[in-house]
Amino acid sequence: MSFAGRAKGWHAMNPRLGQAPAVISTQGLVKSYRGVQALKGIDLTVPEHSIFGFLGPNGAGKTTAIKLLLGLARPTGGSATVFGLDIAGRSRAIRRRVGYLAQDPRFYDRMTARQALRFSARFFYTGPKAAIERRVAEALELVGLSDRADRPTKGLSGGERQRLGIAQAQINHPDLLILDEPAAALDPMGRRDVLQVMMRLREHTTIFYSTHILDDVQRVSDTVAILNKGTLVAQAPIDELLSTRGGSAAYSLALRGDSNQVRRRLEEQPWVSALSVTQANGSPHLQVAVRDQAAAEKHLLRLVMADPGVTVLEFGRTRHNLEDVFVGLVEGAEHGR
């Protein structure tokens, strides 16, 4: 197949009332090894063109889930589709449209970066040769390795090898990139470079990546799923996850004026679960936790502004640190909360 002949995207191939289905969808996916459940009935939905962070501690079952999606292992129970194709019966068709980066990518040491990509490209394209060379050059530029293209891979740094692995994974213009711990073993600069490559790739493909590095997830992901001991404990857009903790949302307000009446008025509302006031730069700052987000969005600001002696300087949803959210969800799941 030549580059020109490859159809991009899959809306036309999978029409469904004008909307493409989720790139990945799992229903009660289970995997057991010798009677031990590595995955316990997980339900995932990965939207197209998202950067989907699959988060969990080491041993949570992330790599097992990836093997199932790629058809490298068979599920014990449940089902899953990728591009609407069943992973059990259509794995070869799925893999043609997927790019995969293992946690520790390996290359022939004597090959240069250009030669490694040229080698991979020939598995997908028959030519012409000039078109393959253009695609290799595009991939090198995309991951910032053009100036190291003719250096042997054994001379590349860890971050450069990881970026070369990403270039190799997307050499065939995949509709889905699956990355297993793409930045786990890198120093801060290497991690930054890999995350920047992922952000550049999002306009071309969907990225599903596993990680246990919370900071990376908060920096680049727009949707997150948290896995712990084979159980899915949360799945949500990152903004929603960071603005919700323990099942409740919180709002922050900075005011000018006397906040006592505002505080009393808010404490009377049945949808307010907790309220605290601190002073900063001479102005009262309110933290309002709510049970009912819809009621808060409708009434909270109106109730505050109803006091003519108070001016609202700042208002917004409180964003928690992902580490706090992660620990809270995992500990809550382990203790049945």
C-alpha positions as CSV (number, residue, x, y, z in Angstrom):
1,M,0.0,0.0,0.0
2,S,1.3,3.4,-0.9
3,F,1.1,6.5,1.3
4,A,-1.3,8.2,-1.2
5,G,-3.7,5.3,-1.2
6,R,-4.1,5.1,2.6
7,A,-7.5,6.5,3.8
8,K,-7.2,8.6,6.9
9,G,-9.7,8.6,9.7
10,W,-12.6,6.2,10.2
11,H,-15.7,8.3,10.3
12,A,-16.6,7.2,6.8
13,M,-15.9,3.5,7.5
14,N,-18.0,3.5,10.7
15,P,-21.0,5.9,10.2
16,R,-23.4,5.8,13.1
17,L,-26.0,8.6,12.9
18,G,-23.3,10.9,11.9
19,Q,-21.1,10.2,14.9
20,A,-18.1,8.0,15.2
21,P,-18.1,5.4,18.0
22,A,-15.6,5.5,20.8
23,V,-12.2,4.4,19.6
24,I,-11.9,1.9,22.6
25,S,-14.9,0.5,24.4
26,T,-14.8,-2.3,27.0
27,Q,-17.7,-4.0,28.8
28,G,-17.0,-6.0,31.9
29,L,-13.5,-6.9,30.7
30,V,-12.0,-9.7,32.8
31,K,-8.6,-11.4,32.7
32,S,-7.6,-14.2,35.0
33,Y,-4.2,-16.0,35.3
34,R,-4.3,-19.3,37.2
35,G,-7.4,-18.3,39.1
36,V,-6.2,-14.8,40.0
37,Q,-8.1,-11.9,38.4
38,A,-5.7,-9.3,36.9
39,L,-8.7,-7.4,35.5
40,K,-12.0,-7.4,37.3
41,G,-14.8,-6.3,34.9
42,I,-13.5,-2.9,33.7
43,D,-15.6,-0.6,31.5
44,L,-13.6,1.9,29.5
45,T,-14.7,4.4,26.9
46,V,-11.9,6.2,25.0
47,P,-13.1,9.2,22.8
48,E,-11.5,9.9,19.5
49,H,-8.6,12.4,19.4
50,S,-8.3,12.3,23.1
51,I,-5.1,11.9,25.2
52,F,-6.5,9.2,27.5
53,G,-4.4,8.6,30.7
54,F,-4.7,5.0,32.0
55,L,-3.4,5.6,35.5
56,G,-2.5,3.2,38.3
57,P,0.3,1.9,40.5
58,N,2.6,-0.8,39.3
59,G,0.8,-4.1,39.2
60,A,-2.6,-2.5,38.8
61,G,-3.3,-4.4,35.5
62,K,-2.6,-1.7,33.0
63,T,-0.2,-3.7,30.8
64,T,-2.7,-6.7,30.9
65,A,-5.4,-4.4,29.6
66,I,-3.2,-3.2,26.8
67,K,-2.3,-6.8,25.8
68,L,-6.0,-7.6,25.6
69,L,-6.7,-4.6,23.4
70,L,-3.9,-5.5,21.0
71,G,-5.0,-9.2,20.8
72,L,-1.8,-10.4,22.5
73,A,-3.9,-12.1,25.2
74,R,-7.6,-13.3,25.2
75,P,-10.1,-12.1,27.8
76,T,-11.5,-14.4,30.4
77,G,-14.8,-12.6,30.4
78,G,-16.5,-9.5,29.1
79,S,-15.9,-7.9,25.8
80,A,-14.1,-5.0,24.1
81,T,-14.0,-3.3,20.7
82,V,-11.4,-1.1,19.1
83,F,-12.7,1.0,16.1
84,G,-16.0,-1.0,16.6
85,L,-14.1,-4.3,15.9
86,D,-14.2,-7.1,18.5
87,I,-10.7,-7.7,20.0
88,A,-11.2,-11.4,20.2
89,G,-12.1,-12.0,16.5
90,R,-10.7,-9.0,14.7
91,S,-7.3,-8.4,16.3
92,R,-5.3,-8.5,13.0
93,A,-7.5,-5.8,11.5
94,I,-7.2,-3.7,14.6
95,R,-3.4,-4.0,14.7
96,R,-3.2,-2.6,11.2
97,R,-4.5,0.7,12.4
98,V,-2.8,0.8,15.8
99,G,0.7,2.0,16.7
100,Y,2.2,0.5,19.9
101,L,5.1,1.5,22.0
102,A,6.3,-1.0,24.7
103,Q,7.6,0.3,28.0
104,D,11.2,-0.4,27.0
105,P,11.6,0.0,23.2
106,R,14.5,-1.9,21.6
107,F,16.4,-1.2,18.4
108,Y,19.2,-2.8,16.4
109,D,22.2,-0.9,17.9
110,R,24.0,-0.5,14.7
111,M,21.1,1.0,12.9
112,T,20.7,4.7,12.7
113,A,17.4,6.3,13.7
114,R,16.6,6.8,10.1
115,Q,17.4,3.2,9.2
116,A,15.2,2.0,12.1
117,L,12.2,3.9,10.9
118,R,12.9,2.9,7.3
119,F,12.9,-0.7,8.4
120,S,9.6,-0.3,10.2
121,A,8.0,1.6,7.3
122,R,8.6,-1.2,4.9
123,F,6.2,-3.4,6.9
124,F,3.4,-1.1,6.0
125,Y,4.3,0.5,2.6
126,T,5.5,-0.9,-0.7
127,G,6.8,2.4,-2.1
128,P,7.8,4.3,-4.0
129,K,11.1,4.6,-2.2
130,A,10.9,8.4,-2.3
131,A,7.5,8.4,-0.5
132,I,8.9,6.1,2.2
133,E,11.9,8.4,2.7
134,R,9.5,11.4,3.0
135,R,7.5,9.6,5.6
136,V,10.6,8.7,7.6
137,A,11.7,12.3,7.5
138,E,8.3,13.5,8.6
139,A,8.3,11.1,11.6
140,L,11.8,12.2,12.6
141,E,10.8,15.9,12.5
142,L,7.7,15.2,14.4
143,V,9.6,13.8,17.4
144,G,12.5,16.3,17.1
145,L,15.2,13.9,15.9
146,S,16.0,15.3,12.5
147,D,19.4,16.4,13.7
148,R,20.1,12.9,15.1
149,A,18.7,10.9,12.2
150,D,22.0,9.4,11.1
151,R,23.3,8.6,14.6
152,P,23.4,5.0,15.7
153,T,20.5,4.2,18.1
154,K,22.9,2.9,20.7
155,G,24.3,6.5,21.0
156,L,20.9,8.1,21.7
157,S,19.9,9.1,25.2
158,G,17.0,7.5,27.0
159,G,14.6,10.3,26.1
160,E,15.7,10.2,22.4
161,R,15.2,6.5,22.2
162,Q,11.8,6.9,23.7
163,R,10.9,9.5,21.1
164,L,12.3,7.3,18.4
165,G,10.0,4.6,19.7
166,I,7.0,6.9,19.3
167,A,8.1,7.8,15.8
168,Q,8.3,4.1,15.0
169,A,4.9,3.5,16.5
170,Q,3.2,6.1,14.4
171,I,5.1,5.5,11.1
172,N,2.0,4.0,9.6
173,H,-0.3,7.0,10.4
174,P,-2.2,4.9,13.0
175,D,-5.7,5.9,14.1
176,L,-4.8,4.9,17.7
177,L,-1.5,5.1,19.5
178,I,-1.1,2.8,22.6
179,L,1.9,3.7,24.7
180,D,2.9,1.6,27.7
181,E,4.6,3.8,30.4
182,P,6.2,6.1,27.7
183,A,8.1,8.3,30.2
184,A,8.5,6.0,33.2
185,A,12.3,5.6,33.1
186,L,13.2,9.2,31.9
187,D,14.7,12.2,33.7
188,P,12.5,15.4,33.9
189,M,13.9,16.7,30.5
190,G,13.3,13.5,28.7
191,R,9.8,13.2,30.2
192,R,9.0,16.8,29.1
193,D,10.2,16.0,25.5
194,V,8.0,12.9,25.3
195,L,4.9,14.7,26.6
196,Q,5.4,17.5,24.1
197,V,5.5,14.9,21.3
198,M,2.3,13.4,22.6
199,M,0.6,16.8,22.5
200,R,1.7,17.4,18.9
201,L,0.4,13.9,17.9
202,R,-3.1,14.4,19.3
203,E,-4.3,16.3,16.2
204,H,-3.5,13.2,14.1
205,T,-4.5,10.3,16.3
206,T,-6.0,9.1,19.5
207,I,-3.5,8.4,22.3
208,F,-4.1,5.8,25.0
209,Y,-1.2,5.6,27.4
210,S,-0.6,3.9,30.7
211,T,1.4,5.5,33.4
212,H,1.9,5.7,37.2
213,I,3.4,9.3,37.0
214,L,0.6,11.5,38.3
215,D,2.2,14.8,37.1
216,D,2.4,13.6,33.5
217,V,-1.3,12.8,33.5
218,Q,-2.2,16.2,34.9
219,R,-0.1,18.0,32.3
220,V,-1.3,16.3,29.1
221,S,-4.4,14.2,29.5
222,D,-7.9,15.3,28.9
223,T,-9.5,12.1,30.1
224,V,-8.3,9.8,32.9
225,A,-9.1,6.3,34.1
226,I,-7.7,5.1,37.4
227,L,-7.1,1.4,37.9
228,N,-6.2,-0.3,41.1
229,K,-5.7,-4.0,41.7
230,G,-7.6,-4.8,38.5
231,T,-10.6,-2.6,39.4
232,L,-11.6,0.6,37.7
233,V,-12.1,3.1,40.5
234,A,-12.7,6.3,38.4
235,Q,-13.1,7.5,34.8
236,A,-13.7,11.1,34.0
237,P,-12.4,14.2,32.1
238,I,-9.4,15.5,33.9
239,D,-11.0,18.8,34.8
240,E,-14.0,17.0,36.3
241,L,-11.7,14.7,38.3
242,L,-9.6,17.6,39.7
243,S,-12.7,19.6,40.6
244,T,-14.4,16.7,42.4
245,R,-13.2,15.0,45.5
246,G,-14.9,12.4,47.6
247,G,-17.9,12.6,45.4
248,S,-18.5,16.3,46.0
249,A,-17.4,19.4,44.1
250,A,-16.0,22.6,45.6
251,Y,-16.1,26.2,44.7
252,S,-13.7,29.0,45.6
253,L,-14.8,32.7,46.0
254,A,-12.7,35.8,46.8
255,L,-14.9,38.6,48.2
256,R,-14.6,42.3,49.1
257,G,-16.8,43.3,52.1
258,D,-18.3,41.6,55.1
259,S,-18.9,37.9,54.4
260,N,-20.8,37.0,57.5
261,Q,-24.2,37.2,56.0
262,V,-23.1,35.4,52.9
263,R,-21.7,32.6,55.0
264,R,-24.9,32.2,57.0
265,R,-27.0,32.2,53.9
266,L,-24.9,29.5,52.2
267,E,-24.8,27.3,55.3
268,E,-28.6,27.2,55.2
269,Q,-28.6,25.6,51.8
270,P,-29.3,21.8,51.7
271,W,-26.8,21.3,48.8
272,V,-23.9,22.8,50.7
273,S,-21.9,20.1,52.6
274,A,-19.1,22.3,54.0
275,L,-17.9,25.9,54.1
276,S,-14.8,27.5,55.3
277,V,-13.5,31.1,55.3
278,T,-9.9,32.3,55.3
279,Q,-8.4,35.8,55.0
280,A,-5.9,36.7,52.2
281,N,-4.7,40.2,51.5
282,G,-7.5,41.6,53.6
283,S,-10.2,39.8,51.7
284,P,-12.3,36.9,52.7
285,H,-11.9,33.7,50.7
286,L,-14.7,31.1,50.8
287,Q,-14.3,27.4,50.1
288,V,-17.7,25.9,49.5
289,A,-18.1,22.1,49.1
290,V,-21.5,21.0,47.6
291,R,-23.5,17.8,47.3
292,D,-25.4,18.9,44.3
293,Q,-23.3,20.5,41.5
294,A,-26.4,21.5,39.4
295,A,-27.9,23.4,42.3
296,A,-24.6,25.1,43.1
297,E,-24.1,26.2,39.5
298,K,-27.6,27.6,39.5
299,H,-27.8,29.3,42.9
300,L,-24.4,29.8,44.5
301,L,-23.2,32.9,42.8
302,R,-26.7,34.5,42.9
303,L,-26.9,34.0,46.6
304,V,-23.5,35.6,47.2
305,M,-24.2,38.6,44.9
306,A,-27.6,39.2,46.5
307,D,-25.8,40.9,49.3
308,P,-25.3,44.6,48.2
309,G,-22.3,45.0,50.6
310,V,-20.3,42.2,49.0
311,T,-18.3,42.3,45.7
312,V,-17.2,39.1,44.1
313,L,-13.5,39.4,43.1
314,E,-12.9,35.7,42.0
315,F,-15.1,32.7,41.5
316,G,-14.5,29.2,40.1
317,R,-14.4,25.5,40.7
318,T,-11.6,24.4,43.0
319,R,-9.0,22.2,41.3
320,H,-7.4,19.6,43.5
321,N,-4.0,18.1,43.1
322,L,-4.2,14.8,41.2
323,E,-2.1,13.0,43.8
324,D,-4.7,13.8,46.5
325,V,-7.5,12.7,44.2
326,F,-5.7,9.5,43.3
327,V,-4.9,8.6,46.8
328,G,-8.4,9.4,48.0
329,L,-10.1,7.3,45.3
330,V,-7.7,4.3,45.7
331,E,-8.0,4.3,49.5
332,G,-11.7,4.8,49.3
333,A,-12.1,1.8,46.9
334,E,-9.9,-0.4,49.2
335,H,-12.0,0.5,52.2
336,G,-15.3,0.2,50.4
337,R,-16.2,3.9,50.6
